[in-house]
């Protein structure tokens, strides 16, 4: 699953819309956390509800989306 939209961010909590790289299904309004661990480790392991594949299953490396605030920054 890849992130196609980020919105409603409050501090580090936000919502994302994602699209499956395999079947192109779109999932909306998923809760997310804006830190490097979430973008690099958690997002690639999200499985599509339609086909059951994740970016890790497909061998796709995560794109660095960057965080709104620097790592370790207290908000």
C-alpha positions as CSV (number, residue, x, y, z in Angstrom):
1,X,0.0,0.0,0.0
2,X,1.3,3.5,-0.8
3,X,0.2,6.7,0.7
4,X,-1.7,8.9,-1.8
5,X,-3.0,11.6,0.6
6,X,-2.2,12.9,4.1
7,X,-4.7,15.1,6.1
8,X,-6.1,16.2,9.4
9,X,-2.7,16.2,11.1
10,X,-2.7,17.2,14.8
11,X,0.7,17.0,16.3
12,X,1.9,13.6,15.1
13,X,-1.5,12.0,14.6
14,X,-3.0,12.2,11.2
15,X,-5.1,10.3,8.6
16,X,-4.0,8.9,5.3
17,X,-5.5,7.5,2.2
18,X,-3.7,4.6,0.6
19,X,-3.7,2.8,-2.8
20,X,-2.6,-0.8,-3.4
21,X,0.2,-1.2,-5.9
22,X,-1.1,-4.6,-6.9
23,X,-4.9,-4.2,-7.5
24,X,-5.2,-0.3,-7.3
25,X,-7.8,-0.5,-4.5
26,X,-8.1,2.6,-2.4
27,X,-8.5,2.6,1.4
28,X,-9.5,5.9,3.0
29,X,-9.3,7.5,6.5
30,X,-6.7,5.3,8.0
31,X,-5.2,6.5,11.3
32,X,-1.4,7.2,11.1
33,X,1.5,8.5,13.2
34,X,4.0,10.9,11.7
35,X,7.4,9.4,12.6
36,X,10.1,7.7,10.6
37,X,9.3,4.2,12.0
38,X,5.7,4.4,10.8
39,X,6.6,5.5,7.2
40,X,9.5,3.1,6.8
41,X,8.3,0.0,8.7
42,X,4.6,0.1,9.3
43,X,3.1,1.5,6.0
44,X,4.9,-1.1,3.8
45,X,3.4,-3.9,5.9
46,X,-0.2,-2.8,5.5
47,X,-2.1,-5.4,3.6
48,X,-4.8,-4.5,1.1
49,X,-8.3,-5.5,2.1
50,X,-9.1,-6.5,-1.5
51,X,-6.1,-8.7,-2.6
52,X,-4.2,-9.2,0.7
53,X,-0.9,-8.0,-0.6
54,X,1.5,-5.5,1.0
55,X,4.4,-3.5,-0.4
56,X,6.7,-5.9,1.4
57,X,5.0,-8.9,-0.3
58,X,5.5,-7.2,-3.7
59,X,9.2,-6.3,-3.0
60,X,8.5,-2.6,-3.3
61,X,10.7,-0.4,-1.1
62,X,9.0,2.4,0.8
63,X,9.2,6.0,-0.6
64,X,10.5,8.4,2.1
65,X,7.6,10.7,2.7
66,X,9.4,12.7,5.4
67,X,7.9,13.9,8.6
68,X,6.3,17.2,9.3
69,X,8.5,17.7,12.4
70,X,12.1,16.6,12.9
71,X,12.7,13.3,14.8
72,X,12.9,13.9,18.5
73,X,11.1,17.3,18.3
74,X,8.7,17.8,21.2
75,X,5.4,19.1,20.0
